[in-house]
Amino acid sequence: MTSVTLPARLVIDGVRFTPNVVTSRRAPVSVRVHVSDTRGFWVRGALVFARSTPLVTSTPAEQVTNQSGYVTLSMFPRATFPLRSGYHVQFFLRTRKDGDSLLSGVSSRRLAQVATR
């Protein structure tokens, strides 16, 4: 991870939810995130944060990507999690280099969504 320095940036280039259609508030929702840099290299050791918007799930702590640039974060739906056909819940995703500022530095942000029913 120390090899990624400005002006290179991190890129959240893969997001996969499990389940990919949420039908219950009783099971966790997992999001698998892949991080690379602007040169196309997988990034290990990047910190990844995920949070539903609005806040309808628990919010896990930041976690570190593995050797292949992947990390999986699990969240638990709250009672307010909407289960309606044709509806989606959005998630704010952020990846950053450990030790860099949350507002600047080597980082990236992305919105992703999962369908509900």
Short mmCIF file of the C-alpha atoms (twelve columns), coordinates in Angstrom:
data_MODEL
# 
_entry.id   MODEL 
# 
loop_
_atom_site.group_PDB 
_atom_site.id 
_atom_site.type_symbol 
_atom_site.label_atom_id 
_atom_site.label_alt_id 
_atom_site.label_comp_id 
_atom_site.label_asym_id 
_atom_site.label_seq_id 
_atom_site.Cartn_x 
_atom_site.Cartn_y 
_atom_site.Cartn_z 
_atom_site.pdbx_PDB_model_num 
ATOM 1   C CA . MET A 1   0.000   0.000   0.000   1 
ATOM 2   C CA . THR A 2   2.916   2.368   0.533   1 
ATOM 3   C CA . SER A 3   3.554   2.274   -3.219  1 
ATOM 4   C CA . VAL A 4   0.339   4.237   -3.894  1 
ATOM 5   C CA . THR A 5   1.126   7.940   -3.642  1 
ATOM 6   C CA . LEU A 6   -0.469  11.068  -5.041  1 
ATOM 7   C CA . PRO A 7   -1.351  11.794  -7.776  1 
ATOM 8   C CA . ALA A 8   -2.325  8.092   -8.042  1 
ATOM 9   C CA . ARG A 9   -5.646  7.360   -6.372  1 
ATOM 10  C CA . LEU A 10  -7.505  4.342   -5.117  1 
ATOM 11  C CA . VAL A 11  -10.443 3.012   -7.120  1 
ATOM 12  C CA . ILE A 12  -13.359 0.942   -5.827  1 
ATOM 13  C CA . ASP A 13  -13.700 -1.094  -9.005  1 
ATOM 14  C CA . GLY A 14  -15.883 -3.929  -7.740  1 
ATOM 15  C CA . VAL A 15  -18.882 -4.119  -5.412  1 
ATOM 16  C CA . ARG A 16  -21.015 -7.220  -4.825  1 
ATOM 17  C CA . PHE A 17  -23.829 -7.592  -2.291  1 
ATOM 18  C CA . THR A 18  -24.921 -10.868 -0.705  1 
ATOM 19  C CA . PRO A 19  -27.785 -11.378 -0.883  1 
ATOM 20  C CA . ASN A 20  -28.092 -9.351  -4.062  1 
ATOM 21  C CA . VAL A 21  -31.788 -8.780  -3.338  1 
ATOM 22  C CA . VAL A 22  -32.461 -8.318  0.369   1 
ATOM 23  C CA . THR A 23  -35.701 -10.013 1.439   1 
ATOM 24  C CA . SER A 24  -35.275 -10.252 5.224   1 
ATOM 25  C CA . ARG A 25  -34.175 -8.110  8.155   1 
ATOM 26  C CA . ARG A 26  -33.000 -11.225 10.018  1 
ATOM 27  C CA . ALA A 27  -29.910 -12.048 7.931   1 
ATOM 28  C CA . PRO A 28  -26.774 -9.929  7.515   1 
ATOM 29  C CA . VAL A 29  -26.080 -8.034  4.308   1 
ATOM 30  C CA . SER A 30  -22.496 -8.467  3.105   1 
ATOM 31  C CA . VAL A 31  -20.713 -6.246  0.641   1 
ATOM 32  C CA . ARG A 32  -17.556 -7.494  -1.066  1 
ATOM 33  C CA . VAL A 33  -15.402 -4.623  -2.278  1 
ATOM 34  C CA . HIS A 34  -12.403 -4.704  -4.596  1 
ATOM 35  C CA . VAL A 35  -9.811  -1.911  -4.546  1 
ATOM 36  C CA . SER A 36  -7.219  -1.112  -7.195  1 
ATOM 37  C CA . ASP A 37  -5.250  2.010   -8.009  1 
ATOM 38  C CA . THR A 38  -5.458  4.287   -11.038 1 
ATOM 39  C CA . ARG A 39  -2.686  2.244   -12.653 1 
ATOM 40  C CA . GLY A 40  -4.864  -0.900  -12.495 1 
ATOM 41  C CA . PHE A 41  -2.920  -2.723  -9.740  1 
ATOM 42  C CA . TRP A 42  -4.770  -4.532  -6.929  1 
ATOM 43  C CA . VAL A 43  -4.225  -2.800  -3.611  1 
ATOM 44  C CA . ARG A 44  -3.665  -4.779  -0.421  1 
ATOM 45  C CA . GLY A 45  -3.783  -3.000  2.928   1 
ATOM 46  C CA . ALA A 46  -6.296  -0.320  1.909   1 
ATOM 47  C CA . LEU A 47  -8.871  0.640   4.532   1 
ATOM 48  C CA . VAL A 48  -12.506 0.246   3.426   1 
ATOM 49  C CA . PHE A 49  -15.567 1.759   5.114   1 
ATOM 50  C CA . ALA A 50  -19.240 1.130   4.258   1 
ATOM 51  C CA . ARG A 51  -22.451 2.648   5.604   1 
ATOM 52  C CA . SER A 52  -26.055 2.611   4.443   1 
ATOM 53  C CA . THR A 53  -27.645 5.933   3.526   1 
ATOM 54  C CA . PRO A 54  -29.957 6.556   5.252   1 
ATOM 55  C CA . LEU A 55  -28.692 4.619   8.246   1 
ATOM 56  C CA . VAL A 56  -30.874 1.486   8.086   1 
ATOM 57  C CA . THR A 57  -28.132 -1.066  8.881   1 
ATOM 58  C CA . SER A 58  -25.403 -1.436  11.456  1 
ATOM 59  C CA . THR A 59  -22.095 0.161   10.472  1 
ATOM 60  C CA . PRO A 60  -19.001 -2.054  10.644  1 
ATOM 61  C CA . ALA A 61  -15.542 -0.712  11.459  1 
ATOM 62  C CA . GLU A 62  -13.112 -0.019  8.615   1 
ATOM 63  C CA . GLN A 63  -11.471 -3.187  7.368   1 
ATOM 64  C CA . VAL A 64  -8.299  -3.904  5.400   1 
ATOM 65  C CA . THR A 65  -8.149  -5.368  1.883   1 
ATOM 66  C CA . ASN A 66  -6.407  -8.727  1.469   1 
ATOM 67  C CA . GLN A 67  -3.553  -9.714  -0.879  1 
ATOM 68  C CA . SER A 68  -5.916  -9.645  -3.883  1 
ATOM 69  C CA . GLY A 69  -7.458  -6.260  -3.027  1 
ATOM 70  C CA . TYR A 70  -10.724 -7.650  -1.618  1 
ATOM 71  C CA . VAL A 71  -12.532 -7.109  1.661   1 
ATOM 72  C CA . THR A 72  -15.998 -8.206  2.830   1 
ATOM 73  C CA . LEU A 73  -17.972 -6.126  5.308   1 
ATOM 74  C CA . SER A 74  -21.147 -7.394  7.003   1 
ATOM 75  C CA . MET A 75  -24.016 -5.239  8.197   1 
ATOM 76  C CA . PHE A 76  -27.241 -6.100  9.966   1 
ATOM 77  C CA . PRO A 77  -30.537 -4.560  8.831   1 
ATOM 78  C CA . ARG A 78  -32.358 -2.445  11.421  1 
ATOM 79  C CA . ALA A 79  -36.115 -2.454  11.951  1 
ATOM 80  C CA . THR A 80  -36.285 0.554   9.612   1 
ATOM 81  C CA . PHE A 81  -34.661 -1.320  6.697   1 
ATOM 82  C CA . PRO A 82  -37.190 -1.011  3.824   1 
ATOM 83  C CA . LEU A 83  -38.373 -4.280  2.320   1 
ATOM 84  C CA . ARG A 84  -40.398 -3.224  -0.713  1 
ATOM 85  C CA . SER A 85  -40.396 -4.541  -4.236  1 
ATOM 86  C CA . GLY A 86  -38.674 -2.156  -6.640  1 
ATOM 87  C CA . TYR A 87  -36.844 -0.338  -3.836  1 
ATOM 88  C CA . HIS A 88  -33.071 0.006   -3.352  1 
ATOM 89  C CA . VAL A 89  -30.895 0.884   -0.361  1 
ATOM 90  C CA . GLN A 90  -27.828 2.976   -1.080  1 
ATOM 91  C CA . PHE A 91  -24.439 2.526   0.566   1 
ATOM 92  C CA . PHE A 92  -21.598 5.016   0.852   1 
ATOM 93  C CA . LEU A 93  -18.242 3.289   0.329   1 
ATOM 94  C CA . ARG A 94  -14.849 4.812   1.036   1 
ATOM 95  C CA . THR A 95  -11.348 3.441   0.663   1 
ATOM 96  C CA . ARG A 96  -8.229  5.178   1.853   1 
ATOM 97  C CA . LYS A 97  -4.578  4.760   2.571   1 
ATOM 98  C CA . ASP A 98  -3.868  4.212   6.261   1 
ATOM 99  C CA . GLY A 99  -2.331  7.312   7.798   1 
ATOM 100 C CA . ASP A 100 -3.730  9.707   5.175   1 
ATOM 101 C CA . SER A 101 -6.385  12.308  5.936   1 
ATOM 102 C CA . LEU A 102 -10.026 11.236  5.696   1 
ATOM 103 C CA . LEU A 103 -10.724 14.287  3.537   1 
ATOM 104 C CA . SER A 104 -7.727  14.203  1.220   1 
ATOM 105 C CA . GLY A 105 -4.796  12.023  0.293   1 
ATOM 106 C CA . VAL A 106 -4.883  8.687   -1.495  1 
ATOM 107 C CA . SER A 107 -8.552  7.703   -1.320  1 
ATOM 108 C CA . SER A 108 -11.795 7.167   -3.213  1 
ATOM 109 C CA . ARG A 109 -15.512 7.247   -2.568  1 
ATOM 110 C CA . ARG A 110 -18.398 5.513   -4.306  1 
ATOM 111 C CA . LEU A 111 -22.116 4.952   -3.939  1 
ATOM 112 C CA . ALA A 112 -23.587 1.499   -4.521  1 
ATOM 113 C CA . GLN A 113 -27.045 0.055   -4.024  1 
ATOM 114 C CA . VAL A 114 -28.777 -3.219  -3.330  1 
ATOM 115 C CA . ALA A 115 -32.330 -4.107  -4.277  1 
ATOM 116 C CA . THR A 116 -34.939 -5.056  -1.668  1 
ATOM 117 C CA . ARG A 117 -38.169 -7.010  -1.823  1 
# 
